[in-house]
Amino acid sequence: MTIRTNQKYTLEDISQRKQEVLQDIHTQHQVITGISQEIFAPFLPSSNQGHSSLIKKFYMGMAIFDGIMVGMKLFKSIRKIFLRNR
């Protein structure tokens, strides 16, 4: 909802406000990008030992397995929905 005022705006005021808003958008974009990189960053090994690559492979395998299981469950539930309509 916009509240109207009788204040007059000049082109300089509008361009200054535009720059402020663009700066705010740029700052928010950087914050969102940083947060998303933290959330979706892969697991970093805690040390440079040989077993860290084994653990990384295990996590990757479990993630793939979990993804396949979730996909199968979704497929079954969607399939049940369409079979009920017949």
PyMOL commands that place a pseudoatom at each C-alpha (Angstrom):
pseudoatom trace, name=CA, resn=MET, resi=1, chain=A, elem=C, hetatm=0, pos=[0.000, 0.000, 0.000]
pseudoatom trace, name=CA, resn=THR, resi=2, chain=A, elem=C, hetatm=0, pos=[1.433, 3.352, -1.004]
pseudoatom trace, name=CA, resn=ILE, resi=3, chain=A, elem=C, hetatm=0, pos=[0.762, 6.498, 0.976]
pseudoatom trace, name=CA, resn=ARG, resi=4, chain=A, elem=C, hetatm=0, pos=[0.686, 9.602, -1.182]
pseudoatom trace, name=CA, resn=THR, resi=5, chain=A, elem=C, hetatm=0, pos=[2.281, 12.782, 0.022]
pseudoatom trace, name=CA, resn=ASN, resi=6, chain=A, elem=C, hetatm=0, pos=[2.406, 16.226, -1.485]
pseudoatom trace, name=CA, resn=GLN, resi=7, chain=A, elem=C, hetatm=0, pos=[6.200, 16.234, -1.478]
pseudoatom trace, name=CA, resn=LYS, resi=8, chain=A, elem=C, hetatm=0, pos=[7.836, 17.077, -4.784]
pseudoatom trace, name=CA, resn=TYR, resi=9, chain=A, elem=C, hetatm=0, pos=[10.625, 14.822, -6.042]
pseudoatom trace, name=CA, resn=THR, resi=10, chain=A, elem=C, hetatm=0, pos=[13.357, 15.950, -8.364]
pseudoatom trace, name=CA, resn=LEU, resi=11, chain=A, elem=C, hetatm=0, pos=[15.282, 13.816, -10.816]
pseudoatom trace, name=CA, resn=GLU, resi=12, chain=A, elem=C, hetatm=0, pos=[18.298, 14.051, -8.518]
pseudoatom trace, name=CA, resn=ASP, resi=13, chain=A, elem=C, hetatm=0, pos=[16.258, 12.650, -5.617]
pseudoatom trace, name=CA, resn=ILE, resi=14, chain=A, elem=C, hetatm=0, pos=[15.000, 9.806, -7.755]
pseudoatom trace, name=CA, resn=SER, resi=15, chain=A, elem=C, hetatm=0, pos=[18.451, 8.928, -9.098]
pseudoatom trace, name=CA, resn=GLN, resi=16, chain=A, elem=C, hetatm=0, pos=[19.944, 9.074, -5.594]
pseudoatom trace, name=CA, resn=ARG, resi=17, chain=A, elem=C, hetatm=0, pos=[17.197, 6.776, -4.271]
pseudoatom trace, name=CA, resn=LYS, resi=18, chain=A, elem=C, hetatm=0, pos=[17.761, 4.438, -7.199]
pseudoatom trace, name=CA, resn=GLN, resi=19, chain=A, elem=C, hetatm=0, pos=[21.466, 4.186, -6.346]
pseudoatom trace, name=CA, resn=GLU, resi=20, chain=A, elem=C, hetatm=0, pos=[20.620, 3.456, -2.700]
pseudoatom trace, name=CA, resn=VAL, resi=21, chain=A, elem=C, hetatm=0, pos=[18.184, 0.720, -3.673]
pseudoatom trace, name=CA, resn=LEU, resi=22, chain=A, elem=C, hetatm=0, pos=[20.658, -0.815, -6.123]
pseudoatom trace, name=CA, resn=GLN, resi=23, chain=A, elem=C, hetatm=0, pos=[23.314, -0.828, -3.405]
pseudoatom trace, name=CA, resn=ASP, resi=24, chain=A, elem=C, hetatm=0, pos=[20.866, -2.528, -1.008]
pseudoatom trace, name=CA, resn=ILE, resi=25, chain=A, elem=C, hetatm=0, pos=[20.022, -5.128, -3.639]
pseudoatom trace, name=CA, resn=HIS, resi=26, chain=A, elem=C, hetatm=0, pos=[23.718, -5.787, -4.284]
pseudoatom trace, name=CA, resn=THR, resi=27, chain=A, elem=C, hetatm=0, pos=[24.387, -6.196, -0.548]
pseudoatom trace, name=CA, resn=GLN, resi=28, chain=A, elem=C, hetatm=0, pos=[21.429, -8.572, -0.133]
pseudoatom trace, name=CA, resn=HIS, resi=29, chain=A, elem=C, hetatm=0, pos=[22.580, -10.573, -3.159]
pseudoatom trace, name=CA, resn=GLN, resi=30, chain=A, elem=C, hetatm=0, pos=[26.027, -11.020, -1.607]
pseudoatom trace, name=CA, resn=VAL, resi=31, chain=A, elem=C, hetatm=0, pos=[24.507, -12.142, 1.699]
pseudoatom trace, name=CA, resn=ILE, resi=32, chain=A, elem=C, hetatm=0, pos=[22.188, -14.633, 0.003]
pseudoatom trace, name=CA, resn=THR, resi=33, chain=A, elem=C, hetatm=0, pos=[25.035, -15.974, -2.133]
pseudoatom trace, name=CA, resn=GLY, resi=34, chain=A, elem=C, hetatm=0, pos=[27.235, -16.446, 0.927]
pseudoatom trace, name=CA, resn=ILE, resi=35, chain=A, elem=C, hetatm=0, pos=[24.526, -18.248, 2.864]
pseudoatom trace, name=CA, resn=SER, resi=36, chain=A, elem=C, hetatm=0, pos=[23.655, -20.524, -0.053]
pseudoatom trace, name=CA, resn=GLN, resi=37, chain=A, elem=C, hetatm=0, pos=[27.322, -21.420, -0.531]
pseudoatom trace, name=CA, resn=GLU, resi=38, chain=A, elem=C, hetatm=0, pos=[27.576, -22.338, 3.154]
pseudoatom trace, name=CA, resn=ILE, resi=39, chain=A, elem=C, hetatm=0, pos=[24.448, -24.480, 2.959]
pseudoatom trace, name=CA, resn=PHE, resi=40, chain=A, elem=C, hetatm=0, pos=[25.243, -26.313, -0.262]
pseudoatom trace, name=CA, resn=ALA, resi=41, chain=A, elem=C, hetatm=0, pos=[29.020, -26.580, 0.161]
pseudoatom trace, name=CA, resn=PRO, resi=42, chain=A, elem=C, hetatm=0, pos=[30.325, -30.145, 0.033]
pseudoatom trace, name=CA, resn=PHE, resi=43, chain=A, elem=C, hetatm=0, pos=[31.751, -31.688, 3.149]
pseudoatom trace, name=CA, resn=LEU, resi=44, chain=A, elem=C, hetatm=0, pos=[35.330, -30.629, 3.642]
pseudoatom trace, name=CA, resn=PRO, resi=45, chain=A, elem=C, hetatm=0, pos=[37.720, -33.276, 4.913]
pseudoatom trace, name=CA, resn=SER, resi=46, chain=A, elem=C, hetatm=0, pos=[38.975, -32.536, 8.415]
pseudoatom trace, name=CA, resn=SER, resi=47, chain=A, elem=C, hetatm=0, pos=[42.464, -33.746, 7.623]
pseudoatom trace, name=CA, resn=ASN, resi=48, chain=A, elem=C, hetatm=0, pos=[44.651, -34.717, 4.692]
pseudoatom trace, name=CA, resn=GLN, resi=49, chain=A, elem=C, hetatm=0, pos=[44.863, -38.354, 5.727]
pseudoatom trace, name=CA, resn=GLY, resi=50, chain=A, elem=C, hetatm=0, pos=[44.046, -41.201, 3.356]
pseudoatom trace, name=CA, resn=HIS, resi=51, chain=A, elem=C, hetatm=0, pos=[40.876, -42.262, 5.131]
pseudoatom trace, name=CA, resn=SER, resi=52, chain=A, elem=C, hetatm=0, pos=[39.186, -38.900, 4.508]
pseudoatom trace, name=CA, resn=SER, resi=53, chain=A, elem=C, hetatm=0, pos=[38.714, -39.764, 0.828]
pseudoatom trace, name=CA, resn=LEU, resi=54, chain=A, elem=C, hetatm=0, pos=[37.133, -43.061, 1.879]
pseudoatom trace, name=CA, resn=ILE, resi=55, chain=A, elem=C, hetatm=0, pos=[34.740, -41.233, 4.170]
pseudoatom trace, name=CA, resn=LYS, resi=56, chain=A, elem=C, hetatm=0, pos=[33.937, -38.759, 1.407]
pseudoatom trace, name=CA, resn=LYS, resi=57, chain=A, elem=C, hetatm=0, pos=[33.120, -41.628, -0.953]
pseudoatom trace, name=CA, resn=PHE, resi=58, chain=A, elem=C, hetatm=0, pos=[30.930, -43.219, 1.718]
pseudoatom trace, name=CA, resn=TYR, resi=59, chain=A, elem=C, hetatm=0, pos=[28.987, -39.984, 2.228]
pseudoatom trace, name=CA, resn=MET, resi=60, chain=A, elem=C, hetatm=0, pos=[28.580, -39.595, -1.514]
pseudoatom trace, name=CA, resn=GLY, resi=61, chain=A, elem=C, hetatm=0, pos=[27.312, -43.163, -1.836]
pseudoatom trace, name=CA, resn=MET, resi=62, chain=A, elem=C, hetatm=0, pos=[24.849, -42.675, 1.000]
pseudoatom trace, name=CA, resn=ALA, resi=63, chain=A, elem=C, hetatm=0, pos=[23.591, -39.440, -0.562]
pseudoatom trace, name=CA, resn=ILE, resi=64, chain=A, elem=C, hetatm=0, pos=[23.034, -41.196, -3.893]
pseudoatom trace, name=CA, resn=PHE, resi=65, chain=A, elem=C, hetatm=0, pos=[21.275, -44.091, -2.182]
pseudoatom trace, name=CA, resn=ASP, resi=66, chain=A, elem=C, hetatm=0, pos=[19.082, -41.697, -0.208]
pseudoatom trace, name=CA, resn=GLY, resi=67, chain=A, elem=C, hetatm=0, pos=[18.210, -39.802, -3.374]
pseudoatom trace, name=CA, resn=ILE, resi=68, chain=A, elem=C, hetatm=0, pos=[17.221, -43.007, -5.153]
pseudoatom trace, name=CA, resn=MET, resi=69, chain=A, elem=C, hetatm=0, pos=[15.062, -44.112, -2.210]
pseudoatom trace, name=CA, resn=VAL, resi=70, chain=A, elem=C, hetatm=0, pos=[13.272, -40.767, -2.015]
pseudoatom trace, name=CA, resn=GLY, resi=71, chain=A, elem=C, hetatm=0, pos=[12.713, -40.836, -5.767]
pseudoatom trace, name=CA, resn=MET, resi=72, chain=A, elem=C, hetatm=0, pos=[11.224, -44.328, -5.604]
pseudoatom trace, name=CA, resn=LYS, resi=73, chain=A, elem=C, hetatm=0, pos=[8.877, -43.331, -2.778]
pseudoatom trace, name=CA, resn=LEU, resi=74, chain=A, elem=C, hetatm=0, pos=[7.737, -40.258, -4.694]
pseudoatom trace, name=CA, resn=PHE, resi=75, chain=A, elem=C, hetatm=0, pos=[7.211, -42.309, -7.830]
pseudoatom trace, name=CA, resn=LYS, resi=76, chain=A, elem=C, hetatm=0, pos=[5.086, -44.825, -5.935]
pseudoatom trace, name=CA, resn=SER, resi=77, chain=A, elem=C, hetatm=0, pos=[2.960, -42.151, -4.295]
pseudoatom trace, name=CA, resn=ILE, resi=78, chain=A, elem=C, hetatm=0, pos=[2.383, -40.339, -7.595]
pseudoatom trace, name=CA, resn=ARG, resi=79, chain=A, elem=C, hetatm=0, pos=[1.548, -43.623, -9.258]
pseudoatom trace, name=CA, resn=LYS, resi=80, chain=A, elem=C, hetatm=0, pos=[-1.041, -44.401, -6.546]
pseudoatom trace, name=CA, resn=ILE, resi=81, chain=A, elem=C, hetatm=0, pos=[-2.679, -41.026, -7.110]
pseudoatom trace, name=CA, resn=PHE, resi=82, chain=A, elem=C, hetatm=0, pos=[-3.104, -41.672, -10.827]
pseudoatom trace, name=CA, resn=LEU, resi=83, chain=A, elem=C, hetatm=0, pos=[-4.323, -45.243, -10.300]
pseudoatom trace, name=CA, resn=ARG, resi=84, chain=A, elem=C, hetatm=0, pos=[-7.086, -44.009, -7.977]
pseudoatom trace, name=CA, resn=ASN, resi=85, chain=A, elem=C, hetatm=0, pos=[-8.490, -41.786, -10.711]
pseudoatom trace, name=CA, resn=ARG, resi=86, chain=A, elem=C, hetatm=0, pos=[-9.229, -44.705, -13.032]
for i in range(1, 86): cmd.bond("trace and resi %d" % i, "trace and resi %d" % (i + 1))
show_as sticks, trace
zoom trace
